[in-house]
Amino acid sequence: MAQKGVQLDRETFSCSICLDLLKDPVTIPCGHSYCMDCIKQHLDGELIHSCPQCRQSFTPRPVLLKSTMLASLVEELKKTGLQAAPADLCYAGAGDVACDVCTGRKLRACKSCLLCLASYCDQHLQPHYESPVFKKHKLVEPSKKLQENICSRHDEVMKMFCRTDQLSICYLCSVEEHKGHDTVSAAAERTERQRELEGSRLNIQQRIQDGEKEVKLLQQEVEAVNGSAEKAVEDSEKMFTELIRLMEKRSSDVKQQLRSQQEREVSGVRELQEKLEQEISELKRRDAELKLLSLTEDHNHFLLSYPSSLPALSEATHSSSINIRPLRYFEDVTEALSAVRDKLQDVLREEWTHVSSTEVDVLLSAAEPTTRAGFLTYSQEITLDPNTAETRLVLSEGSRKATYLGQRQSHSSHPDRFTLYPQVLSRESLTGRCYWEMEWRGRGVYVAVAYKNISRAGGGSLFGNNDKSWSLVCDQKGYSFRYNSISTPVSGPQSSRVGVYLDHRAGVLSFYSVSETMTLLHRVQTTFTQPLHAGVCLYFIHGDTAEFCKLK
């Protein structure tokens, strides 16, 4: 176990670039350590300075300082690593293959010979390395199954294979009971089977990659469904809150209107009531006077008083001016509100039936074509906006092609122009479903989509270094995908043409390697909140180009 511990230490203190023990070790900001020369060469060859292991990017380039403590540990490891392992660790244990030559307590075998059909420890193996007699012997890892290579009939090594009977045989078998059969050397059959095995492995590995991509896609679908559902719940709560507030406001308005009308009606009735009461009081007074006059016995007094006792009465208040509607006050308002309620219930019933029967099927909404011909039905012509082009870029071919010249051109100043990285956005605003292809030449390119309001200056303006852009990085080493400064390795066939498919409503963005066939490189499932623009960023290499292809 001590040897194994040393081996683990060597791996811990090894450089992941050169795979050797660290030389002049340095530690970069993310915490990973490398040889000084190895990490220098790596950083010199990158447009964006990043860690080879975790791909964390650094702006500006990190300053490299030798780690004296790490260097001391590596030197100490070199010393301990050269010490021989304790002798008792070399003896064969229960699960080990023992040396067939050792007597007494056998040492652990380090190799087995397929010709000798024996296993040897390090000491007894030396003749196989030193003597020409053993030059053609085949040494393999220690095996307990060497006797399986001996023919049980002839006690010879089985170096032949009978394809007719699908059996391993010896030379004598091939001239006796297997005579006339299709026989070949075991090595030839192994070579044939090895090719089949490699083909099977490639098929399995491809299926694994496809499965992992599908799992990733399904995970993105889950995240998209969850995100969409949460947003829908939030929006519905807001809408119902607004409806409730509106109903409460209307309820308050109607209540205030009814109270005002009630006050006016009651005031009018009270006024008419007082007027009638005054008329009644006056009439009672006149009636009493006339009654008293009718009781007098003096005829002359009666005759003299009678005319003055009958002055013209004021016009009586007619009952027709009093509009009494028992139990029907404001019924017109109640009826109107009842009609509104019935209509609202009908609307809610109909719309709720529509909402409850609507199923959001993300897999169907995100479905995309499976052939290039299908993609071309959504082809979108892309032209580049010169007002966004960084000053070291020159646009040509009807503003479809961008070329990096290295020297700043005399472009007019514009608030939309990128100022740090050689990148440019399209004129077209992209929504709905669309597809385009881009051909690139040179060291590498960033194939991107971005919102219009992406930053135009500073390290955060690079496509993929913010949450307003998505970028597939293509270069001669391969692919990677960047979003919000996080880089994800992408596998796929190398091609100078990249296809981009966008379904804005479904939140799907896919990148394809385009050659004789189309191969999906990476798919994004998200929610786009603004229209998108196609974008391209070139490496800082003179003469590198990127051109948006004409597809129609």
VOGU-3710 file (C-alpha; in Angstrom, 3 decimals, decimal comma):
1> maqkgvqldr> 0,000/0,000/0,000  2,943/2,339/0,567  3,913/2,118/-3,099  0,382/2,919/-4,089  0,426/5,914/-1,763  3,564/7,237/-3,476  1,955/6,722/-6,855  -1,075/8,738/-5,801  1,216/11,480/-4,548  2,968/11,573/-7,907
11> etfscsicld> -0,371/12,025/-9,646  -1,318/14,761/-7,201  1,919/16,642/-7,863  1,949/16,086/-11,628  1,278/18,708/-14,285  -1,939/17,903/-16,213  -0,393/19,337/-19,391  2,924/17,435/-19,647  1,808/14,609/-17,255  5,186/14,743/-15,480
21> llkdpvtipc> 6,160/15,910/-12,000  5,799/19,662/-11,637  8,821/21,719/-12,707  8,966/25,284/-11,338  5,369/24,851/-10,128  2,974/27,814/-10,270  -0,632/28,047/-9,057  -3,160/30,106/-11,053  -6,147/31,952/-9,453  -8,578/29,003/-9,791
31> ghsycmdcik> -6,267/26,860/-7,601  -4,846/24,442/-10,200  -1,069/24,057/-10,512  1,151/23,580/-13,580  4,761/23,724/-14,709  5,786/27,325/-15,352  6,702/26,641/-19,018  3,597/24,485/-19,684  1,057/27,073/-18,495  2,968/29,880/-20,251
41> qhldgelihs> 2,715/28,073/-23,592  -0,961/27,347/-22,965  -1,820/30,973/-22,148  0,212/32,231/-25,123  -1,939/30,162/-27,483  -5,333/31,325/-26,206  -7,501/34,279/-27,175  -9,286/34,092/-23,819  -6,952/33,147/-20,951  -8,411/30,146/-19,122
51> cpqcrqsftp> -7,471/27,132/-16,986  -6,876/23,919/-19,032  -8,724/21,838/-16,425  -11,749/23,815/-15,193  -11,835/26,291/-18,132  -12,292/29,267/-15,795  -11,336/32,395/-17,724  -9,133/35,214/-16,406  -9,073/38,879/-17,360  -6,389/40,152/-17,373
61> rpvllkstml> -3,877/37,340/-17,921  -2,791/35,943/-14,539  0,701/36,752/-13,254  2,710/33,525/-12,812  4,824/33,254/-9,629  6,728/30,144/-8,581  5,216/28,322/-5,595  8,209/27,654/-3,335  6,275/25,403/-0,938  4,928/23,253/-3,785
71> aslveelkkt> 8,418/23,048/-5,306  9,818/21,779/-1,978  7,094/19,120/-1,754  7,829/17,928/-5,293  11,551/17,634/-4,513  10,732/15,625/-1,398  8,455/13,360/-3,434  11,236/12,685/-5,925  13,431/11,447/-3,079  10,792/9,169/-1,515
81> glqaapadlc> 9,683/7,899/-4,921  13,167/6,527/-5,663  13,256/4,402/-2,508  12,606/0,684/-2,988  9,363/-0,673/-1,644  9,657/-2,912/1,430  10,540/-6,472/0,478  7,486/-8,027/2,124  5,237/-6,162/-0,317  6,774/-8,130/-3,232
91> yagagdvacd> 5,547/-11,516/-2,000  2,507/-13,021/-3,680  -0,734/-12,646/-1,783  -4,032/-14,504/-2,025  -5,176/-12,634/-5,122  -1,778/-12,374/-6,828  -0,117/-14,503/-9,512  2,935/-16,166/-7,993  6,301/-16,634/-9,706  6,598/-20,198/-11,039
101> vctgrklrac> 10,394/-20,246/-10,577  10,645/-19,082/-6,972  11,104/-21,715/-4,300  9,924/-21,406/-0,745  7,908/-18,205/-0,280  7,099/-17,109/-3,825  7,371/-13,556/-5,010  4,613/-11,795/-6,893  4,841/-12,255/-10,682  5,188/-9,150/-12,791
111> kscllclasy> 4,821/-10,838/-16,224  3,560/-14,081/-17,769  5,073/-15,667/-20,908  2,619/-17,133/-23,423  5,344/-19,318/-24,948  6,843/-20,624/-21,715  3,380/-20,793/-20,142  4,917/-19,587/-16,894  4,845/-16,466/-14,750  7,944/-14,689/-13,454
121> cdqhlqphye> 8,836/-12,242/-10,733  11,002/-9,266/-11,603  14,213/-11,142/-10,737  13,473/-14,331/-12,710  12,118/-12,358/-15,652  15,477/-10,751/-16,421  16,657/-13,557/-18,796  13,685/-12,799/-21,059  15,051/-9,279/-21,433  18,762/-10,169/-21,607
131> spvfkkhklv> 19,052/-13,469/-23,545  18,415/-13,591/-27,347  16,857/-17,035/-26,837  13,770/-15,389/-25,345  13,581/-12,568/-27,882  10,434/-13,882/-29,603  8,629/-14,829/-26,419  5,344/-13,001/-25,790  5,165/-11,328/-22,362  1,785/-10,263/-20,970
141> epskklqeni> 0,382/-9,058/-17,667  0,420/-11,787/-14,960  -2,299/-14,367/-15,645  -3,611/-17,391/-13,752  -5,157/-18,817/-16,919  -2,009/-19,826/-18,812  -2,993/-23,505/-18,803  -6,067/-22,620/-20,849  -3,638/-22,091/-23,750  -2,566/-25,800/-23,661
151> csrhdevmkm> -4,355/-28,301/-25,906  -5,799/-31,022/-23,647  -5,417/-33,631/-26,451  -1,850/-32,969/-27,618  -0,412/-30,985/-24,697  0,719/-28,270/-27,139  0,267/-24,525/-27,094  -2,883/-23,579/-29,008  -1,632/-21,077/-31,587  -4,329/-21,794/-34,191
161> fcrtdqlsic> -8,024/-21,011/-34,461  -10,623/-23,098/-36,321  -13,217/-20,790/-37,806  -15,341/-23,763/-38,849  -15,784/-24,991/-35,276  -15,012/-21,642/-33,589  -12,356/-23,255/-31,355  -8,756/-22,529/-30,359  -6,556/-25,462/-31,459  -2,908/-26,478/-31,628
171> ylcsveehkg> -0,913/-27,201/-34,765  -1,494/-30,992/-34,481  -5,250/-30,444/-34,242  -5,158/-28,531/-37,532  -3,708/-31,553/-39,404  -5,815/-34,190/-37,679  -9,436/-33,793/-36,580  -9,642/-30,202/-37,941  -8,011/-31,065/-41,261  -9,741/-29,315/-44,163
181> hdtvsaaaer> -11,370/-26,780/-41,836  -10,970/-23,034/-42,203  -8,056/-22,486/-39,829  -5,922/-19,397/-39,225  -3,353/-18,345/-36,663  -4,687/-17,197/-33,339  -2,996/-13,828/-33,925  -4,797/-13,365/-37,269  -8,157/-14,219/-35,723  -7,416/-11,849/-32,826
191> terqrelegs> -6,665/-9,051/-35,286  -9,990/-9,662/-37,066  -11,935/-9,864/-33,824  -10,105/-6,773/-32,526  -11,358/-4,789/-35,518  -14,892/-5,978/-34,829  -14,460/-5,101/-31,158  -13,243/-1,602/-31,972  -16,208/-1,143/-34,302  -18,565/-2,282/-31,544
201> rlniqqriqd> -16,899/0,042/-29,079  -17,183/2,974/-31,456  -20,866/2,194/-31,927  -21,389/1,929/-28,166  -19,445/5,136/-27,510  -21,491/6,951/-30,146  -24,689/5,690/-28,558  -23,389/6,809/-25,154  -22,668/10,284/-26,546  -26,075/10,425/-28,200
211> gekevkllqq> -27,728/9,232/-25,003  -25,869/11,775/-22,893  -26,910/14,524/-25,300  -30,510/13,348/-25,103  -30,337/13,221/-21,293  -28,922/16,741/-21,304  -31,662/17,868/-23,667  -34,320/16,298/-21,467  -32,809/18,004/-18,430  -32,963/21,286/-20,321
221> eveavngsae> -36,590/20,495/-21,164  -37,306/19,890/-17,461  -35,686/23,204/-16,551  -37,609/24,954/-19,332  -40,923/23,420/-18,213  -40,262/24,372/-14,590  -39,225/27,885/-15,564  -42,222/28,342/-17,854  -44,626/26,968/-15,237  -43,225/29,232/-12,507
231> kavedsekmf> -43,556/32,260/-14,795  -47,120/31,266/-15,747  -48,077/30,897/-12,059  -46,528/34,270/-11,273  -48,291/35,932/-14,219  -51,642/34,338/-13,352  -51,366/35,550/-9,755  -50,648/39,053/-11,003  -53,608/38,955/-13,409  -56,045/37,622/-10,811
241> telirlmekr> -54,781/40,234/-8,343  -55,442/42,927/-10,944  -58,924/41,500/-11,600  -59,686/41,427/-7,869  -58,467/45,007/-7,476  -60,575/46,082/-10,456  -63,667/44,374/-9,007  -63,033/45,949/-5,619  -62,651/49,351/-7,295  -65,882/48,868/-9,252
251> ssdvkqqlrs> -67,648/47,675/-6,091  -66,483/50,792/-4,242  -67,574/53,049/-7,126  -71,043/51,458/-7,337  -71,436/51,643/-3,562  -70,483/55,328/-3,545  -72,804/56,011/-6,491  -75,695/54,250/-4,776  -75,117/56,144/-1,517  -75,009/59,479/-3,371
261> qqerevsgvr> -78,203/58,642/-5,230  -79,780/57,466/-1,973  -78,907/60,796/-0,338  -80,394/62,773/-3,241  -83,585/60,710/-3,301  -84,086/60,895/0,473  -83,373/64,650/0,467  -86,015/65,207/-2,234  -88,568/63,112/-0,377  -87,857/64,929/2,901
271> elqekleqei> -88,330/68,295/1,216  -91,659/67,239/-0,289  -92,704/65,734/3,049  -92,054/69,028/4,907  -93,984/70,964/2,274  -96,992/68,686/2,612  -96,856/68,881/6,410  -96,863/72,705/6,214  -99,879/72,619/3,855  -101,719/70,276/6,191
281> selkrrdael> -101,048/72,538/9,199  -102,317/75,615/7,302  -105,434/73,793/6,138  -106,213/72,658/9,697  -105,907/76,243/10,945  -108,296/77,532/8,228  -110,709/74,691/8,933  -110,817/75,673/12,620  -111,572/79,311/11,758  -114,395/78,366/9,398
291> kllsltedhn> -115,850/75,970/11,972  -115,860/78,758/14,555  -117,590/81,127/12,087  -120,217/78,525/11,295  -121,217/78,377/14,955  -121,894/82,116/15,396  -125,595/83,133/15,825  -125,088/86,718/14,763  -126,187/86,827/11,133  -124,638/90,178/10,355
301> hfllsypssl> -121,257/89,148/11,834  -121,363/85,922/9,802  -122,109/87,781/6,595  -119,437/90,391/7,210  -116,765/87,811/8,139  -117,499/85,143/5,561  -115,896/86,764/2,487  -112,661/87,545/4,355  -112,548/84,049/5,698  -112,288/82,569/2,242
311> palseathss> -109,036/83,900/0,746  -107,657/81,929/-2,178  -105,898/78,795/-1,011  -102,420/78,041/-2,314  -102,248/75,373/-4,990  -102,213/71,954/-3,415  -99,276/69,613/-3,937  -100,615/66,941/-6,295  -100,039/63,308/-5,519  -98,881/62,779/-9,060
321> sinirplryf> -95,644/64,590/-8,188  -94,888/61,931/-5,582  -93,383/58,828/-7,266  -93,599/56,016/-4,724  -92,102/52,636/-5,792  -92,424/50,228/-2,864  -89,590/47,609/-2,665  -88,190/48,642/-6,079  -85,651/51,305/-5,139  -82,522/51,030/-7,355
331> edvtealsav> -83,669/47,755/-8,893  -82,353/49,018/-12,207  -78,810/49,070/-10,720  -79,261/45,601/-9,241  -80,514/44,240/-12,531  -77,603/45,817/-14,420  -75,081/44,349/-11,965  -76,791/40,983/-12,186  -76,455/41,072/-15,966  -72,761/41,994/-15,642
341> rdklqdvlre> -72,251/39,137/-13,192  -73,899/36,641/-15,528  -71,771/37,806/-18,459  -68,588/37,642/-16,366  -69,434/34,120/-15,229  -69,995/33,051/-18,822  -66,667/34,581/-19,913  -64,785/32,986/-17,030  -66,455/29,625/-17,682  -65,574/29,688/-21,389
351> ewthvsstev> -62,031/30,992/-20,911  -61,324/28,656/-18,012  -62,380/25,706/-20,148  -59,941/26,943/-22,801  -57,117/27,440/-20,271  -57,631/24,099/-18,508  -57,714/22,205/-21,819  -54,497/23,820/-23,028  -51,427/21,600/-22,500  -47,953/23,038/-22,852
361> dvllsaaept> -45,939/20,426/-24,751  -42,354/21,671/-24,728  -41,040/18,646/-26,613  -43,413/19,339/-29,496  -42,904/23,095/-29,470  -39,139/22,589/-29,463  -39,223/20,006/-32,261  -36,910/20,919/-35,097  -36,201/19,540/-38,575  -34,169/16,354/-38,971
371> tragfltysq> -32,778/17,024/-42,461  -30,913/19,932/-44,001  -33,765/20,387/-46,460  -36,092/20,795/-43,489  -33,806/23,407/-41,925  -33,593/25,328/-45,194  -37,353/25,963/-45,074  -36,544/28,344/-42,203  -33,448/29,872/-43,845  -32,763/33,465/-42,846
381> eitldpntae> -30,505/35,817/-44,779  -28,036/37,459/-42,401  -26,282/40,779/-43,096  -23,891/42,448/-40,684  -24,461/45,886/-39,171  -21,389/48,075/-39,894  -22,307/50,338/-36,962  -21,577/47,447/-34,561  -18,330/46,200/-36,200  -15,147/46,629/-34,133
391> trlvlsegsr> -12,688/48,908/-35,977  -10,254/46,084/-36,917  -12,972/44,315/-38,893  -13,772/44,953/-42,546  -17,156/43,926/-43,981  -17,587/42,752/-47,585  -19,770/40,560/-49,839  -22,788/42,753/-49,215  -22,002/42,966/-45,478  -22,188/39,168/-45,131
401> katylgqrqs> -18,427/38,623/-44,638  -16,159/39,891/-41,829  -12,340/39,930/-42,105  -9,851/40,691/-39,321  -7,053/43,019/-40,527  -5,194/43,649/-37,275  -5,018/47,440/-37,794  -7,824/49,758/-36,777  -9,808/51,206/-39,682  -11,226/54,719/-39,903
411> hsshpdrftl> -14,780/53,814/-38,933  -17,045/56,565/-37,649  -17,789/56,523/-33,946  -21,119/54,976/-33,031  -22,683/53,992/-29,674  -23,447/50,473/-31,003  -19,824/49,724/-32,004  -17,837/47,050/-30,118  -14,584/48,472/-28,785  -12,492/45,586/-27,394
421> ypqvlsresl> -13,086/42,316/-29,257  -13,268/41,890/-33,074  -16,969/41,101/-33,193  -20,093/42,328/-34,980  -23,900/41,855/-34,828  -26,457/41,333/-37,602  -28,838/43,985/-38,844  -31,709/41,518/-38,662  -33,735/41,077/-35,501  -34,431/37,340/-35,095
431> tgrcywemew> -37,716/35,992/-33,714  -39,836/32,949/-34,518  -38,088/30,052/-36,268  -35,029/30,729/-38,419  -31,891/28,978/-39,653  -28,581/30,249/-41,055  -25,088/28,932/-41,831  -21,668/30,495/-41,430  -18,380/29,529/-43,137  -15,139/30,385/-41,302
441> rgrgvyvava> -11,458/30,340/-42,254  -8,377/30,744/-40,049  -7,498/30,109/-36,408  -10,984/30,185/-34,931  -14,316/31,959/-34,536  -17,140/32,578/-32,070  -20,559/31,793/-33,649  -23,100/33,614/-31,493  -26,543/35,080/-30,912  -27,046/38,060/-28,599
451> yknisraggg> -29,554/40,623/-27,398  -29,271/44,101/-28,887  -28,454/45,618/-25,490  -25,286/43,534/-24,940  -22,373/45,566/-23,534  -20,106/47,099/-26,189  -16,963/47,540/-24,042  -14,876/45,631/-21,486  -14,229/41,943/-20,908  -17,935/41,266/-20,363
461> slfgnndksw> -18,740/42,277/-23,950  -17,242/39,083/-25,471  -19,925/36,761/-26,845  -20,568/34,110/-24,174  -19,044/36,130/-21,311  -22,419/37,492/-20,149  -26,073/36,493/-19,766  -27,095/38,341/-22,931  -25,310/36,132/-25,477  -24,767/32,454/-26,343
471> slvcdqkgys> -21,655/31,377/-28,272  -20,193/28,266/-29,925  -16,385/28,595/-30,014  -14,864/26,839/-33,052  -11,153/26,447/-33,647  -8,659/23,902/-34,985  -8,701/22,006/-31,658  -12,455/21,467/-31,522  -15,533/23,108/-30,041  -16,781/24,554/-26,774
481> frynsistpv> -19,964/26,366/-25,758  -19,900/29,567/-23,665  -22,652/31,308/-21,740  -22,299/33,734/-18,834  -18,487/33,096/-18,729  -18,993/29,324/-18,290  -17,307/27,147/-20,928  -18,614/23,646/-21,750  -16,568/21,234/-23,943  -18,448/20,089/-27,057
491> sgpqssrvgv> -17,620/17,013/-29,149  -18,380/16,622/-32,830  -16,881/16,355/-36,320  -14,656/19,241/-37,394  -16,160/21,417/-40,119  -15,569/24,931/-41,413  -19,330/25,442/-41,762  -21,656/25,813/-38,788  -25,453/25,817/-38,952  -27,545/27,675/-36,357
501> yldhragvls> -31,235/26,913/-35,711  -33,347/29,231/-33,546  -36,903/28,724/-32,299  -37,347/31,922/-30,323  -40,808/31,173/-28,943  -39,834/27,673/-27,782  -36,493/28,926/-26,381  -34,448/26,499/-28,522  -31,002/27,338/-29,927  -29,058/24,573/-31,753
511> fysvsetmtl> -25,606/24,509/-33,354  -24,779/22,003/-36,115  -21,603/20,877/-37,844  -22,454/21,028/-41,555  -20,641/18,945/-44,199  -22,157/16,152/-46,267  -24,325/15,480/-43,235  -25,536/17,595/-40,318  -24,376/16,686/-36,804  -25,841/18,316/-33,703
521> lhrvqttftq> -23,043/19,883/-31,642  -24,958/21,603/-28,844  -28,554/22,567/-28,032  -29,743/25,211/-25,572  -33,205/25,208/-23,966  -33,983/28,494/-22,260  -36,429/31,438/-22,313  -35,562/34,338/-24,605  -36,904/37,640/-23,302  -35,880/39,859/-26,241
531> plhagvclyf> -35,373/39,547/-30,001  -31,953/38,113/-30,887  -29,248/39,135/-33,357  -26,722/36,816/-35,025  -23,121/37,606/-34,129  -19,549/36,620/-34,968  -16,216/37,209/-33,218  -12,890/36,406/-34,909  -9,619/35,448/-33,245  -6,888/38,085/-33,319
541> ihgdtaefck> -5,249/36,591/-36,441  -4,693/38,692/-39,559  -6,735/37,487/-42,511  -9,196/35,298/-40,574  -12,712/35,483/-42,062  -16,296/34,514/-41,299  -19,051/34,667/-43,917  -22,808/34,160/-43,564  -23,824/31,890/-46,456  -26,535/32,498/-49,023
551> lk> -28,959/29,596/-48,649  -31,685/30,576/-51,139
//
